[in-house]
Structure formats: structure tokens, C-alpha cells
Amino acid sequence: MKKQVEKSPVLVSEGQVHGYRVVYEQIPTSWGAYAPDLPGLGVVGDSREEVERLIAEAIPIHLEELALDRQERPWLYRSEELSPELRAIFARIDAA
């Protein structure tokens, strides 16, 4: 879904990465992405493809950091709805 933010040059679209909702924003000089359900997680890049790659890499790292800090992990989806990579990370974290 794409929408033009009223009276702004920012283009906003949404998608899902690793089971988390991700918002992509394009401004005249760059792209950004963040996961609203994972506060503090955001990336910036020169292209949509770059921020898609960066956010996909950042989500598992962010979740591991939450676990290391003993903060509550946001459970938005059932395990079977998560990517195999993310399920493996959760299993490793839970075993620690």
C-alpha cells in the first residue's frame, strides 16, 4: 500500500518483514524504513532495495539485543507465521 502524505514530498508504503509490519518512506534524497512494533529500530539508505535489505538484517539483531537486555520481546505472531530464520533465532535465545 502506498500513499502520499498530504502536503509533503514523503511517499509512505507498508510491508512485512520477518512477521513484523514495516513502514517505508521515500523523501527526495533517500529512503527510510522502521518497524512500528519494534521501537528504536530504523534504517536509512539510498534506495528502497537497500532499506529492504537493511531492515531485514536489523530485525533479528534488534530482537537479540532485546533478549540480551532482558527486555520483553514483542510477540505479534504465532511461531509458525515467522520466517524460519527468525524462529531459529528465537529458539537460540530461549535456550540461553
N, CA, C and O atoms as a GROMACS GRO file, in nm:
protein
  384
    1MET      N    1   0.085  -0.117   0.000
    1MET     CA    2   0.000   0.000   0.000
    1MET      C    3   0.089   0.124   0.000
    1MET      O    4   0.179   0.136   0.083
    2LYS      N    5   0.065   0.214  -0.092
    2LYS     CA    6   0.141   0.338  -0.098
    2LYS      C    7   0.044   0.454  -0.083
    2LYS      O    8  -0.069   0.449  -0.131
    3LYS      N    9   0.091   0.558  -0.017
    3LYS     CA   10   0.008   0.678  -0.006
    3LYS      C   11   0.099   0.799   0.001
    3LYS      O   12   0.209   0.792   0.057
    4GLN      N   13   0.056   0.906  -0.053
    4GLN     CA   14   0.129   1.030  -0.047
    4GLN      C   15   0.080   1.105   0.077
    4GLN      O   16  -0.039   1.131   0.091
    5VAL      N   17   0.172   1.139   0.166
    5VAL     CA   18   0.135   1.213   0.285
    5VAL      C   19   0.097   1.354   0.242
    5VAL      O   20   0.171   1.420   0.169
    6GLU      N   21  -0.020   1.400   0.289
    6GLU     CA   22  -0.074   1.528   0.246
    6GLU      C   23   0.024   1.642   0.268
    6GLU      O   24   0.082   1.655   0.376
    7LYS      N   25   0.043   1.725   0.164
    7LYS     CA   26   0.129   1.843   0.166
    7LYS      C   27   0.272   1.809   0.206
    7LYS      O   28   0.337   1.888   0.275
    8SER      N   29   0.321   1.694   0.165
    8SER     CA   30   0.457   1.653   0.198
    8SER      C   31   0.514   1.574   0.080
    8SER      O   32   0.441   1.501   0.013
    9PRO      N   33   0.643   1.588   0.056
    9PRO     CA   34   0.704   1.510  -0.052
    9PRO      C   35   0.737   1.367  -0.011
    9PRO      O   36   0.806   1.296  -0.084
   10VAL      N   37   0.687   1.323   0.105
   10VAL     CA   38   0.719   1.190   0.156
   10VAL      C   39   0.620   1.088   0.101
   10VAL      O   40   0.499   1.107   0.111
   11LEU      N   41   0.672   0.980   0.044
   11LEU     CA   42   0.591   0.868  -0.002
   11LEU      C   43   0.602   0.757   0.102
   11LEU      O   44   0.713   0.718   0.138
   12VAL      N   45   0.488   0.707   0.150
   12VAL     CA   46   0.488   0.607   0.256
   12VAL      C   47   0.422   0.480   0.204
   12VAL      O   48   0.318   0.487   0.140
   13SER      N   49   0.483   0.365   0.232
   13SER     CA   50   0.422   0.236   0.199
   13SER      C   51   0.450   0.140   0.313
   13SER      O   52   0.540   0.163   0.394
   14GLU      N   53   0.372   0.033   0.320
   14GLU     CA   54   0.389  -0.065   0.426
   14GLU      C   55   0.412  -0.203   0.368
   14GLU      O   56   0.372  -0.233   0.256
   15GLY      N   57   0.478  -0.286   0.447
   15GLY     CA   58   0.500  -0.425   0.411
   15GLY      C   59   0.527  -0.503   0.538
   15GLY      O   60   0.510  -0.451   0.648
   16GLN      N   61   0.568  -0.628   0.523
   16GLN     CA   62   0.604  -0.710   0.638
   16GLN      C   63   0.739  -0.774   0.614
   16GLN      O   64   0.771  -0.818   0.503
   17VAL      N   65   0.819  -0.777   0.720
   17VAL     CA   66   0.949  -0.841   0.716
   17VAL      C   67   0.960  -0.925   0.842
   17VAL      O   68   0.940  -0.874   0.952
   18HIS      N   69   0.992  -1.053   0.828
   18HIS     CA   70   1.006  -1.143   0.941
   18HIS      C   71   0.882  -1.142   1.031
   18HIS      O   72   0.894  -1.164   1.151
   19GLY      N   73   0.766  -1.116   0.976
   19GLY     CA   74   0.644  -1.118   1.055
   19GLY      C   75   0.612  -0.985   1.122
   19GLY      O   76   0.509  -0.975   1.189
   20TYR      N   77   0.696  -0.884   1.106
   20TYR     CA   78   0.671  -0.753   1.164
   20TYR      C   79   0.633  -0.653   1.056
   20TYR      O   80   0.686  -0.656   0.945
   21ARG      N   81   0.540  -0.566   1.090
   21ARG     CA   82   0.499  -0.461   0.997
   21ARG      C   83   0.613  -0.362   0.983
   21ARG      O   84   0.674  -0.320   1.081
   22VAL      N   85   0.643  -0.324   0.858
   22VAL     CA   86   0.749  -0.229   0.828
   22VAL      C   87   0.692  -0.116   0.744
   22VAL      O   88   0.616  -0.139   0.650
   23VAL      N   89   0.729   0.006   0.779
   23VAL     CA   90   0.686   0.124   0.705
   23VAL      C   91   0.807   0.176   0.628
   23VAL      O   92   0.914   0.198   0.685
   24TYR      N   93   0.788   0.197   0.499
   24TYR     CA   94   0.892   0.251   0.413
   24TYR      C   95   0.855   0.394   0.376
   24TYR      O   96   0.739   0.422   0.343
   25GLU      N   97   0.952   0.483   0.383
   25GLU     CA   98   0.928   0.623   0.347
   25GLU      C   99   1.034   0.669   0.248
   25GLU      O  100   1.153   0.642   0.262
   26GLN      N  101   0.986   0.740   0.147
   26GLN     CA  102   1.078   0.796   0.048
   26GLN      C  103   1.068   0.948   0.055
   26GLN      O  104   0.959   1.005   0.047
   27ILE      N  105   1.182   1.011   0.070
   27ILE     CA  106   1.188   1.156   0.061
   27ILE      C  107   1.273   1.188  -0.062
   27ILE      O  108   1.331   1.097  -0.121
   28PRO      N  109   1.282   1.313  -0.101
   28PRO     CA  110   1.353   1.341  -0.226
   28PRO      C  111   1.497   1.289  -0.235
   28PRO      O  112   1.545   1.261  -0.344
   29THR      N  113   1.566   1.276  -0.121
   29THR     CA  114   1.708   1.239  -0.128
   29THR      C  115   1.741   1.100  -0.075
   29THR      O  116   1.854   1.055  -0.090
   30SER      N  117   1.646   1.031  -0.012
   30SER     CA  118   1.678   0.899   0.044
   30SER      C  119   1.551   0.820   0.078
   30SER      O  120   1.439   0.868   0.060
   31TRP      N  121   1.573   0.699   0.127
   31TRP     CA  122   1.466   0.611   0.174
   31TRP      C  123   1.490   0.579   0.320
   31TRP      O  124   1.604   0.582   0.368
   32GLY      N  125   1.383   0.548   0.391
   32GLY     CA  126   1.393   0.504   0.529
   32GLY      C  127   1.294   0.392   0.553
   32GLY      O  128   1.198   0.375   0.478
   33ALA      N  129   1.318   0.314   0.659
   33ALA     CA  130   1.226   0.208   0.698
   33ALA      C  131   1.233   0.191   0.848
   33ALA      O  132   1.339   0.206   0.909
   34TYR      N  133   1.117   0.160   0.909
   34TYR     CA  134   1.113   0.132   1.051
   34TYR      C  135   1.001   0.034   1.079
   34TYR      O  136   0.907   0.021   1.001
   35ALA      N  137   1.012  -0.033   1.192
   35ALA     CA  138   0.911  -0.129   1.236
   35ALA      C  139   0.839  -0.068   1.356
   35ALA      O  140   0.897  -0.061   1.465
   36PRO      N  141   0.715  -0.023   1.339
   36PRO     CA  142   0.644   0.045   1.448
   36PRO      C  143   0.632  -0.039   1.575
   36PRO      O  144   0.624   0.017   1.684
   37ASP      N  145   0.632  -0.170   1.562
   37ASP     CA  146   0.618  -0.256   1.679
   37ASP      C  147   0.751  -0.286   1.746
   37ASP      O  148   0.755  -0.356   1.847
   38LEU      N  149   0.858  -0.234   1.692
   38LEU     CA  150   0.992  -0.252   1.749
   38LEU      C  151   1.055  -0.114   1.770
   38LEU      O  152   1.138  -0.072   1.690
   39PRO      N  153   1.017  -0.045   1.876
   39PRO     CA  154   1.066   0.091   1.898
   39PRO      C  155   1.219   0.098   1.897
   39PRO      O  156   1.288   0.012   1.950
   40GLY      N  157   1.267   0.203   1.837
   40GLY     CA  158   1.411   0.224   1.830
   40GLY      C  159   1.478   0.162   1.710
   40GLY      O  160   1.600   0.175   1.693
   41LEU      N  161   1.402   0.095   1.626
   41LEU     CA  162   1.459   0.028   1.509
   41LEU      C  163   1.422   0.105   1.384
   41LEU      O  164   1.305   0.121   1.351
   42GLY      N  165   1.524   0.153   1.313
   42GLY     CA  166   1.502   0.223   1.187
   42GLY      C  167   1.629   0.222   1.105
   42GLY      O  168   1.739   0.214   1.159
   43VAL      N  169   1.613   0.230   0.975
   43VAL     CA  170   1.728   0.231   0.884
   43VAL      C  171   1.707   0.336   0.777
   43VAL      O  172   1.593   0.377   0.750
   44VAL      N  173   1.816   0.381   0.717
   44VAL     CA  174   1.812   0.480   0.609
   44VAL      C  175   1.906   0.432   0.500
   44VAL      O  176   2.012   0.376   0.528
   45GLY      N  177   1.867   0.455   0.374
   45GLY     CA  178   1.952   0.417   0.263
   45GLY      C  179   1.922   0.499   0.139
   45GLY      O  180   1.833   0.584   0.139
   46ASP      N  181   1.997   0.472   0.035
   46ASP     CA  182   1.982   0.546  -0.090
   46ASP      C  183   1.868   0.495  -0.178
   46ASP      O  184   1.819   0.568  -0.264
   47SER      N  185   1.825   0.369  -0.156
   47SER     CA  186   1.721   0.311  -0.241
   47SER      C  187   1.627   0.225  -0.158
   47SER      O  188   1.658   0.186  -0.046
   48ARG      N  189   1.511   0.196  -0.215
   48ARG     CA  190   1.415   0.107  -0.149
   48ARG      C  191   1.477  -0.031  -0.128
   48ARG      O  192   1.461  -0.091  -0.021
   49GLU      N  193   1.548  -0.080  -0.228
   49GLU     CA  194   1.611  -0.211  -0.217
   49GLU      C  195   1.711  -0.214  -0.102
   49GLU      O  196   1.719  -0.313  -0.030
   50GLU      N  197   1.787  -0.108  -0.086
   50GLU     CA  198   1.885  -0.103   0.021
   50GLU      C  199   1.817  -0.106   0.159
   50GLU      O  200   1.861  -0.180   0.247
   51VAL      N  201   1.712  -0.026   0.177
   51VAL     CA  202   1.647  -0.026   0.309
   51VAL      C  203   1.572  -0.156   0.334
   51VAL      O  204   1.559  -0.198   0.449
   52GLU      N  205   1.521  -0.221   0.230
   52GLU     CA  206   1.458  -0.353   0.249
   52GLU      C  207   1.561  -0.453   0.301
   52GLU      O  208   1.531  -0.531   0.391
   53ARG      N  209   1.680  -0.451   0.245
   53ARG     CA  210   1.786  -0.540   0.291
   53ARG      C  211   1.830  -0.504   0.433
   53ARG      O  212   1.846  -0.592   0.517
   54LEU      N  213   1.849  -0.376   0.459
   54LEU     CA  214   1.894  -0.331   0.591
   54LEU      C  215   1.794  -0.364   0.701
   54LEU      O  216   1.833  -0.409   0.809
   55ILE      N  217   1.665  -0.342   0.676
   55ILE     CA  218   1.565  -0.369   0.779
   55ILE      C  219   1.553  -0.520   0.803
   55ILE      O  220   1.533  -0.563   0.916
   56ALA      N  221   1.566  -0.600   0.696
   56ALA     CA  222   1.561  -0.745   0.712
   56ALA      C  223   1.679  -0.795   0.795
   56ALA      O  224   1.665  -0.890   0.871
   57GLU      N  225   1.794  -0.731   0.782
   57GLU     CA  226   1.910  -0.766   0.864
   57GLU      C  227   1.896  -0.713   1.006
   57GLU      O  228   1.943  -0.777   1.101
   58ALA      N  229   1.833  -0.598   1.022
   58ALA     CA  230   1.827  -0.531   1.152
   58ALA      C  231   1.726  -0.593   1.249
   58ALA      O  232   1.749  -0.592   1.370
   59ILE      N  233   1.617  -0.647   1.199
   59ILE     CA  234   1.512  -0.700   1.288
   59ILE      C  235   1.566  -0.813   1.377
   59ILE      O  236   1.549  -0.805   1.498
   60PRO      N  237   1.630  -0.916   1.323
   60PRO     CA  238   1.681  -1.021   1.411
   60PRO      C  239   1.786  -0.970   1.510
   60PRO      O  240   1.789  -1.015   1.625
   61ILE      N  241   1.871  -0.879   1.468
   61ILE     CA  242   1.972  -0.821   1.556
   61ILE      C  243   1.904  -0.744   1.670
   61ILE      O  244   1.944  -0.756   1.786
   62HIS      N  245   1.803  -0.667   1.636
   62HIS     CA  246   1.729  -0.589   1.736
   62HIS      C  247   1.664  -0.682   1.839
   62HIS      O  248   1.668  -0.655   1.959
   63LEU      N  249   1.604  -0.791   1.791
   63LEU     CA  250   1.539  -0.885   1.882
   63LEU      C  251   1.641  -0.955   1.972
   63LEU      O  252   1.613  -0.980   2.090
   64GLU      N  253   1.758  -0.985   1.919
   64GLU     CA  254   1.863  -1.045   2.002
   64GLU      C  255   1.909  -0.947   2.109
   64GLU      O  256   1.933  -0.986   2.224
   65GLU      N  257   1.921  -0.820   2.073
   65GLU     CA  258   1.961  -0.718   2.171
   65GLU      C  259   1.856  -0.704   2.281
   65GLU      O  260   1.890  -0.688   2.398
   66LEU      N  261   1.729  -0.710   2.244
   66LEU     CA  262   1.624  -0.706   2.346
   66LEU      C  263   1.641  -0.821   2.444
   66LEU      O  264   1.628  -0.803   2.565
   67ALA      N  265   1.671  -0.939   2.392
   67ALA     CA  266   1.688  -1.056   2.478
   67ALA      C  267   1.810  -1.039   2.568
   67ALA      O  268   1.805  -1.074   2.686
   68LEU      N  269   1.919  -0.987   2.514
   68LEU     CA  270   2.039  -0.967   2.594
   68LEU      C  271   2.015  -0.867   2.706
   68LEU      O  272   2.069  -0.880   2.816
   69ASP      N  273   1.934  -0.768   2.678
   69ASP     CA  274   1.899  -0.667   2.779
   69ASP      C  275   1.787  -0.715   2.870
   69ASP      O  276   1.744  -0.642   2.960
   70ARG      N  277   1.739  -0.839   2.846
   70ARG     CA  278   1.630  -0.898   2.924
   70ARG      C  279   1.501  -0.815   2.916
   70ARG      O  280   1.423  -0.809   3.011
   71GLN      N  281   1.482  -0.752   2.803
   71GLN     CA  282   1.359  -0.679   2.779
   71GLN      C  283   1.259  -0.772   2.714
   71GLN      O  284   1.296  -0.871   2.651
   72GLU      N  285   1.133  -0.740   2.732
   72GLU     CA  286   1.028  -0.825   2.675
   72GLU      C  287   1.032  -0.818   2.524
   72GLU      O  288   1.042  -0.711   2.464
   73ARG      N  289   1.023  -0.935   2.464
   73ARG     CA  290   1.021  -0.945   2.318
   73ARG      C  291   0.877  -0.928   2.270
   73ARG      O  292   0.787  -0.992   2.324
   74PRO      N  293   0.854  -0.844   2.172
   74PRO     CA  294   0.717  -0.827   2.122
   74PRO      C  295   0.672  -0.951   2.044
   74PRO      O  296   0.730  -0.983   1.940
   75TRP      N  297   0.570  -1.019   2.091
   75TRP     CA  298   0.515  -1.136   2.022
   75TRP      C  299   0.391  -1.092   1.947
   75TRP      O  300   0.283  -1.079   2.005
   76LEU      N  301   0.407  -1.071   1.819
   76LEU     CA  302   0.295  -1.025   1.737
   76LEU      C  303   0.229  -1.139   1.661
   76LEU      O  304   0.112  -1.131   1.625
   77TYR      N  305   0.305  -1.245   1.638
   77TYR     CA  306   0.258  -1.352   1.552
   77TYR      C  307   0.291  -1.487   1.615
   77TYR      O  308   0.383  -1.498   1.696
   78ARG      N  309   0.217  -1.588   1.578
   78ARG     CA  310   0.249  -1.724   1.622
   78ARG      C  311   0.380  -1.768   1.557
   78ARG      O  312   0.418  -1.719   1.450
   79SER      N  313   0.447  -1.860   1.622
   79SER     CA  314   0.577  -1.906   1.574
   79SER      C  315   0.573  -1.951   1.428
   79SER      O  316   0.664  -1.918   1.350
   80GLU      N  317   0.470  -2.024   1.390
   80GLU     CA  318   0.463  -2.075   1.251
   80GLU      C  319   0.445  -1.964   1.148
   80GLU      O  320   0.464  -1.988   1.028
   81GLU      N  321   0.408  -1.845   1.190
   81GLU     CA  322   0.392  -1.733   1.098
   81GLU      C  323   0.523  -1.657   1.076
   81GLU      O  324   0.532  -1.574   0.986
   82LEU      N  325   0.625  -1.685   1.159
   82LEU     CA  326   0.753  -1.617   1.146
   82LEU      C  327   0.840  -1.687   1.042
   82LEU      O  328   0.818  -1.803   1.009
   83SER      N  329   0.938  -1.615   0.993
   83SER     CA  330   1.031  -1.674   0.897
   83SER      C  331   1.113  -1.783   0.968
   83SER      O  332   1.132  -1.776   1.089
   84PRO      N  333   1.162  -1.882   0.893
   84PRO     CA  334   1.245  -1.986   0.954
   84PRO      C  335   1.368  -1.929   1.024
   84PRO      O  336   1.408  -1.979   1.129
   85GLU      N  337   1.428  -1.825   0.967
   85GLU     CA  338   1.545  -1.764   1.028
   85GLU      C  339   1.511  -1.704   1.164
   85GLU      O  340   1.587  -1.721   1.260
   86LEU      N  341   1.398  -1.636   1.173
   86LEU     CA  342   1.360  -1.573   1.298
   86LEU      C  343   1.320  -1.678   1.402
   86LEU      O  344   1.349  -1.662   1.520
   87ARG      N  345   1.254  -1.785   1.359
   87ARG     CA  346   1.221  -1.894   1.452
   87ARG      C  347   1.348  -1.954   1.511
   87ARG      O  348   1.353  -1.985   1.630
   88ALA      N  349   1.453  -1.969   1.428
   88ALA     CA  350   1.580  -2.025   1.476
   88ALA      C  351   1.645  -1.931   1.577
   88ALA      O  352   1.702  -1.977   1.677
   89ILE      N  353   1.637  -1.802   1.552
   89ILE     CA  354   1.693  -1.705   1.647
   89ILE      C  355   1.619  -1.711   1.779
   89ILE      O  356   1.681  -1.713   1.886
   90PHE      N  357   1.486  -1.715   1.773
   90PHE     CA  358   1.406  -1.723   1.897
   90PHE      C  359   1.439  -1.850   1.974
   90PHE      O  360   1.450  -1.847   2.096
   91ALA      N  361   1.454  -1.962   1.905
   91ALA     CA  362   1.486  -2.088   1.972
   91ALA      C  363   1.622  -2.078   2.041
   91ALA      O  364   1.638  -2.127   2.153
   92ARG      N  365   1.718  -2.016   1.976
   92ARG     CA  366   1.851  -2.000   2.034
   92ARG      C  367   1.844  -1.909   2.158
   92ARG      O  368   1.908  -1.938   2.260
   93ILE      N  369   1.769  -1.800   2.148
   93ILE     CA  370   1.755  -1.706   2.260
   93ILE      C  371   1.685  -1.775   2.377
   93ILE      O  372   1.728  -1.763   2.491
   94ASP      N  373   1.577  -1.848   2.349
   94ASP     CA  374   1.501  -1.912   2.454
   94ASP      C  375   1.581  -2.022   2.523
   94ASP      O  376   1.556  -2.052   2.640
   95ALA      N  377   1.676  -2.082   2.452
   95ALA     CA  378   1.757  -2.188   2.510
   95ALA      C  379   1.864  -2.132   2.604
   95ALA      O  380   1.916  -2.204   2.690
   96ALA      N  381   1.897  -2.004   2.587
   96ALA     CA  382   2.003  -1.942   2.669
   96ALA      C  383   1.958  -1.915   2.811
   96ALA      O  384   2.035  -1.864   2.892
   0.00000   0.00000   0.00000
